[in-house]
Amino acid sequence: MKERKWPHTTYAAWLLAIYALMFVALAVKPRDRATWVLEIAPAVIAVSLLIITRNSFPLSRVSYSLLFLFLCLHTLGAHFTYSAVPYDEWSQTLLGQRINALFGWHRNHFDRLVHFCYGLLVAYPVREVFLRIAGVRGFWGYFLPLDLTMSTSMIYELIEWGLAVVVGSDAGNAYLGSQGDPWDAQKDMALASLGALIAMLVTAAINWKWKRDFAIELAESLRVKRRRPLGEDALVKPGARAADAAKA
């Protein structure tokens, strides 16, 4: 008898239910309500999009699981504010050792962890979207998710900066969460990029191991499809573009 797999919709519904319980629990008495609203807004938008597209564009269980983990981390950070998540107290209670003291850290690094996990956990779902909608293959199926993760990390840092300027006061500073580090934004972007790079390297290694046509697909993705230049040449000579399309 074949093992019956859990339907995607059922699996996603269970993850949503668990996240909803966590969301409600952490929405009660956050450390700073104004900062919580700013921090939780992207998560609400992301979950809403996933719910809206659950039938027209369901993701794989792997992608849903990775996004679930990231959203849990983000929601936890929004409750305490990223710079005040008490992981040191938790580690002292559970392990008898403070993490900051163990590594010689002098700031709260929870925000660094979440930025790294943004790349590590979100790059694969982004890759799935690229493969299924844009139809990218080979090299571009690994590079474009990395590129988009890096660019969205940069955009988020700009949004953080802009909102902190507009909101001002303590809420803006708590939302920005730089903790006095002038290179905070650059370090956050670097960690997100590193996480995405690791995710794509692991994915590529798995595909290299199990996909027989991995090398062929990689080479084909780098082959020049149209030898004629585009830009102004394509505008001046529309007939050449049609001829290229016919040869492809």
C-alpha positions in Angstrom: 0.0 0.0 0.0 1.3 3.4 -1.0 1.9 6.0 1.7 -0.7 8.7 1.4 0.9 12.1 1.4 -0.5 15.1 3.3 -2.2 17.5 0.8 -0.5 20.8 0.4 -3.6 22.7 1.5 -3.8 20.7 4.7 -0.1 21.1 5.5 -0.3 24.8 4.9 -3.5 25.1 7.0 -1.8 23.5 10.0 1.2 25.8 9.7 -1.1 28.8 9.4 -3.0 27.7 12.5 0.1 27.3 14.5 1.4 30.7 13.4 -1.9 32.4 14.1 -1.8 31.1 17.7 1.8 32.4 18.1 0.8 35.7 16.4 -2.1 36.3 18.8 -0.1 35.3 21.9 2.7 37.7 21.0 0.3 40.5 20.0 -0.7 40.7 23.6 1.3 43.4 25.5 4.3 43.7 23.2 7.3 45.7 24.6 6.4 48.7 22.5 3.1 48.8 20.6 4.2 51.4 18.0 7.3 49.5 17.2 5.3 46.3 17.1 3.0 47.7 14.5 5.9 48.8 12.3 7.7 45.5 12.6 4.7 43.2 12.2 3.2 44.9 9.1 5.5 43.0 6.6 4.6 39.7 8.2 0.8 40.4 7.9 1.3 41.4 4.2 3.3 38.2 3.5 0.8 35.9 5.2 -2.1 37.6 3.4 -0.4 37.0 0.1 0.2 33.4 0.9 -3.5 32.9 1.9 -4.7 34.7 -1.3 -2.5 32.5 -3.5 -3.1 29.2 -1.7 -5.2 27.8 -4.5 -3.9 29.6 -7.6 -0.2 29.2 -6.7 0.4 26.7 -3.8 4.0 26.4 -2.8 5.8 23.2 -1.9 5.9 21.9 1.7 9.6 22.9 1.9 8.8 26.5 0.9 5.9 26.8 3.3 8.0 25.3 6.1 10.9 27.7 5.5 8.6 30.7 5.4 6.9 29.5 8.6 10.2 29.4 10.4 11.2 32.9 9.2 7.8 34.4 10.1 8.0 32.9 13.6 11.4 34.5 14.2 10.2 37.8 12.8 7.1 37.8 15.0 9.1 37.0 18.1 11.4 39.9 17.3 8.5 42.3 16.8 7.1 41.4 20.2 10.2 42.2 22.1 11.7 44.6 19.5 14.7 43.2 17.8 17.3 44.8 20.0 15.6 43.6 23.2 14.9 39.9 22.6 16.0 38.3 25.9 17.9 35.3 24.4 20.7 35.8 26.9 18.3 35.3 29.8 16.8 32.2 28.0 20.2 30.6 27.5 21.1 31.3 31.1 17.9 29.6 32.3 18.2 26.6 29.9 21.9 26.1 29.6 23.4 28.0 32.5 25.5 30.1 30.2 24.9 33.5 28.6 25.4 33.5 24.8 26.8 37.0 24.7 29.4 36.2 27.4 30.3 32.9 25.6 31.1 34.7 22.3 32.3 38.0 23.8 29.4 40.0 22.2 28.5 43.4 23.6 25.1 43.9 21.7 21.9 42.1 21.1 22.5 40.0 18.0 18.9 38.7 17.5 18.5 41.1 14.6 21.6 39.7 12.9 20.2 36.2 13.2 16.9 37.1 11.6 18.6 39.0 8.7 20.8 35.9 8.1 17.7 33.7 8.3 15.9 35.9 5.8 18.4 34.9 3.2 18.7 31.3 4.4 15.0 30.6 4.7 13.4 32.8 2.0 15.8 32.3 -1.0 14.4 28.8 -1.7 10.8 29.9 -1.9 11.9 32.8 -4.1 13.7 30.2 -6.3 10.5 28.2 -6.6 8.6 31.3 -7.8 11.3 32.0 -10.4 11.2 28.4 -11.7 7.5 28.1 -11.8 6.5 31.6 -13.1 9.6 32.9 -15.0 10.7 29.5 -16.2 14.3 30.1 -15.4 16.7 27.2 -15.4 20.3 26.3 -14.7 22.6 29.1 -13.4 19.8 31.6 -13.3 17.7 29.5 -11.1 20.3 30.0 -8.4 21.6 33.4 -9.2 18.3 35.3 -9.5 17.0 34.2 -6.0 20.3 35.3 -4.5 20.1 38.6 -6.4 16.4 39.2 -5.4 17.1 38.4 -1.8 20.1 40.8 -1.7 18.1 43.6 -3.4 15.0 43.2 -1.1 17.3 43.2 1.9 18.7 46.6 0.7 15.2 47.9 0.0 14.1 46.9 3.5 17.0 48.8 5.0 16.0 51.9 3.1 12.4 51.5 4.3 13.6 51.1 7.8 15.7 54.3 7.5 12.8 56.2 5.9 10.2 55.1 8.5 12.6 55.9 11.4 13.1 59.4 10.0 9.3 59.9 9.5 8.2 58.4 12.8 11.1 59.7 14.8 11.3 59.5 18.6 11.9 56.2 20.5 9.7 54.2 18.2 11.7 55.1 15.2 15.0 54.3 16.9 13.7 51.0 18.2 12.4 50.1 14.8 15.8 50.9 13.2 17.6 48.9 15.8 21.1 49.9 15.0 22.2 49.9 18.6 24.8 52.5 17.9 26.5 50.6 15.1 27.1 53.0 12.1 27.5 49.9 9.9 24.4 48.1 11.1 22.6 48.3 7.7 25.6 47.0 5.8 26.1 44.1 8.2 22.5 43.2 8.0 22.5 43.1 4.2 25.8 41.1 4.2 24.3 38.5 6.5 21.1 38.2 4.4 23.3 37.8 1.3 25.4 35.1 3.1 22.3 33.2 4.1 20.9 33.2 0.6 24.2 32.2 -0.9 24.4 29.2 1.5 20.8 28.2 0.7 21.5 28.3 -3.1 24.8 26.4 -2.7 23.1 23.7 -0.7 20.2 23.5 -3.3 22.7 23.3 -6.2 24.7 20.6 -4.4 21.5 18.5 -3.9 20.5 19.0 -7.5 24.0 18.1 -8.7 23.8 14.9 -6.7 20.4 13.8 -7.8 19.6 15.5 -11.1 21.1 13.6 -14.0 20.7 16.6 -16.4 22.2 19.1 -13.9 25.4 19.8 -16.0 23.5 19.9 -19.3 20.9 22.4 -17.9 23.6 24.6 -16.4 25.5 24.8 -19.7 22.3 25.4 -21.7 21.3 28.3 -19.4 24.6 30.0 -20.2 24.4 29.5 -23.9 23.7 32.6 -26.0 20.2 32.3 -27.5 20.2 35.4 -29.7 23.4 36.6 -31.3 22.1 39.9 -32.6 22.2 42.8 -30.2 19.0 44.3 -28.9 18.5 47.9 -27.7 18.5 50.5 -30.5 19.3 47.7 -33.0 16.1 45.9 -32.2 14.1 49.1 -32.5 15.6 50.1 -35.9 15.4 46.6 -37.4 12.3 44.9 -36.2 12.6 42.4 -39.0 15.9 41.2 -37.6 14.2 40.5 -34.2 11.6 38.4 -35.9 14.2 36.5 -37.8 16.1 35.8 -34.5 12.9 34.6 -32.9 12.3 32.2 -35.8 15.8 30.8 -35.5 15.6 30.3 -31.8 
